[in-house]
Amino acid sequence: MAETHLTATRIVEGVWEGVLTGAEVAPEISVSHLDTAVDGATVTPDPSHPGQFLVRVPVPVELLSEGTQTFVITEADSGERLASFTVVMGQPLDEDIRAELALLRAELDMLKRAFRRHCVETM
Protein backbone atom coordinates (compact mmCIF):
# COMPACT_ATOMS: atom_id res chain seq x y z
CA MET A 1 0.00 0.00 0.00
CA ALA A 2 2.48 2.56 -1.18
CA GLU A 3 0.31 5.61 -1.81
CA THR A 4 -2.63 5.14 0.53
CA HIS A 5 -4.04 8.11 2.36
CA LEU A 6 -6.67 8.11 5.11
CA THR A 7 -8.51 11.39 5.60
CA ALA A 8 -10.67 11.95 8.67
CA THR A 9 -14.15 13.19 7.84
CA ARG A 10 -16.02 13.29 11.15
CA ILE A 11 -16.93 11.66 14.45
CA VAL A 12 -20.66 11.10 14.79
CA GLU A 13 -22.63 9.05 17.34
CA GLY A 14 -19.40 7.61 18.75
CA VAL A 15 -18.02 6.48 15.39
CA TRP A 16 -14.89 7.96 13.79
CA GLU A 17 -15.23 8.11 10.00
CA GLY A 18 -12.69 8.61 7.24
CA VAL A 19 -12.05 8.09 3.54
CA LEU A 20 -9.19 5.87 2.34
CA THR A 21 -7.75 6.51 -1.12
CA GLY A 22 -4.93 4.94 -3.11
CA ALA A 23 -5.70 1.28 -2.46
CA GLU A 24 -6.90 -1.12 -5.16
CA VAL A 25 -8.62 -3.47 -2.70
CA ALA A 26 -9.98 -2.85 0.77
CA PRO A 27 -7.06 -3.25 3.18
CA GLU A 28 -7.37 -4.84 6.58
CA ILE A 29 -6.82 -2.20 9.23
CA SER A 30 -6.17 -2.38 12.93
CA VAL A 31 -6.90 0.21 15.57
CA SER A 32 -5.10 0.48 18.89
CA HIS A 33 -5.53 2.49 22.07
CA LEU A 34 -2.77 2.38 24.69
CA ASP A 35 -1.18 -0.55 22.82
CA THR A 36 -4.44 -2.55 23.03
CA ALA A 37 -6.44 -3.59 19.97
CA VAL A 38 -9.81 -1.92 19.43
CA ASP A 39 -12.36 -4.12 17.63
CA GLY A 40 -15.11 -3.17 15.22
CA ALA A 41 -13.31 -1.13 12.54
CA THR A 42 -14.71 -1.58 9.03
CA VAL A 43 -13.46 -0.73 5.54
CA THR A 44 -16.09 -0.75 2.78
CA PRO A 45 -16.02 0.43 -0.85
CA ASP A 46 -17.52 3.89 -1.36
CA PRO A 47 -20.41 3.30 -3.78
CA SER A 48 -20.41 6.90 -4.99
CA HIS A 49 -16.63 7.13 -5.55
CA PRO A 50 -14.92 4.09 -7.15
CA GLY A 51 -11.41 3.55 -5.82
CA GLN A 52 -12.25 5.01 -2.40
CA PHE A 53 -13.11 3.18 0.79
CA LEU A 54 -15.14 4.31 3.78
CA VAL A 55 -13.49 3.60 7.12
CA ARG A 56 -15.55 3.47 10.31
CA VAL A 57 -14.10 3.01 13.80
CA PRO A 58 -16.57 2.73 16.69
CA VAL A 59 -15.11 4.34 19.81
CA PRO A 60 -15.84 2.04 22.78
CA VAL A 61 -17.43 3.90 25.67
CA GLU A 62 -15.31 1.98 28.18
CA LEU A 63 -12.14 3.56 26.72
CA LEU A 64 -13.34 7.12 27.29
CA SER A 65 -12.31 8.74 30.54
CA GLU A 66 -10.94 11.99 31.91
CA GLY A 67 -8.00 13.27 29.91
CA THR A 68 -6.64 12.51 26.47
CA GLN A 69 -7.29 9.24 24.65
CA THR A 70 -5.42 8.60 21.39
CA PHE A 71 -6.40 5.95 18.83
CA VAL A 72 -3.95 4.87 16.12
CA ILE A 73 -5.15 3.35 12.84
CA THR A 74 -2.66 1.14 10.98
CA GLU A 75 -2.64 -1.14 7.95
CA ALA A 76 -2.72 -4.59 9.55
CA ASP A 77 -0.23 -6.38 7.29
CA SER A 78 2.50 -3.75 7.00
CA GLY A 79 1.94 -1.87 10.27
CA GLU A 80 1.97 1.40 8.30
CA ARG A 81 0.35 4.20 10.30
CA LEU A 82 -2.60 5.53 8.31
CA ALA A 83 -4.11 8.00 10.77
CA SER A 84 -4.79 8.75 14.40
CA PHE A 85 -7.42 10.63 16.32
CA THR A 86 -7.62 11.99 19.82
CA VAL A 87 -10.57 12.37 22.15
CA VAL A 88 -10.19 14.85 25.02
CA MET A 89 -12.63 14.55 27.93
CA GLY A 90 -13.08 16.73 30.97
CA GLN A 91 -11.82 20.25 31.47
CA PRO A 92 -11.36 22.23 28.25
CA LEU A 93 -7.72 23.10 27.68
CA ASP A 94 -6.23 25.61 25.28
CA GLU A 95 -3.51 24.16 23.03
CA ASP A 96 -3.41 20.87 24.92
CA ILE A 97 0.08 19.38 24.58
CA ARG A 98 -1.17 16.15 26.13
CA ALA A 99 -2.78 15.14 22.83
CA GLU A 100 0.58 15.46 21.07
CA LEU A 101 2.34 13.58 23.85
CA ALA A 102 -0.20 10.75 23.74
CA LEU A 103 0.25 10.48 19.96
CA LEU A 104 4.05 10.40 20.34
CA ARG A 105 3.75 7.63 22.94
CA ALA A 106 1.48 5.59 20.66
CA GLU A 107 3.89 6.03 17.73
CA LEU A 108 6.87 5.10 19.93
CA ASP A 109 5.08 1.92 21.02
CA MET A 110 4.43 1.08 17.37
CA LEU A 111 8.11 1.66 16.51
CA LYS A 112 9.24 -0.52 19.42
CA ARG A 113 7.02 -3.38 18.22
CA ALA A 114 8.33 -3.03 14.66
CA PHE A 115 11.95 -2.96 15.88
CA ARG A 116 11.45 -6.05 18.05
CA ARG A 117 9.78 -7.88 15.15
CA HIS A 118 12.70 -6.88 12.89
CA CYS A 119 15.24 -8.19 15.43
CA VAL A 120 13.42 -11.52 15.73
CA GLU A 121 13.13 -11.92 11.95
CA THR A 122 16.79 -11.15 11.25
CA MET A 123 18.24 -13.51 13.86
Buried (B, 14 or more C-beta within 10 A) or exposed (E): BEEBEBEBEEBEEEBBBBBBBBBEEBBEBBBBBBEEEBEEBEBEEBEEEEEBBBBBBBBEEEEEEEBBBBBBBBBEEEEBBBBBBBBBEEEEEEEBEEBEEBBEBBBEBBEEEEEEEEEEEEE
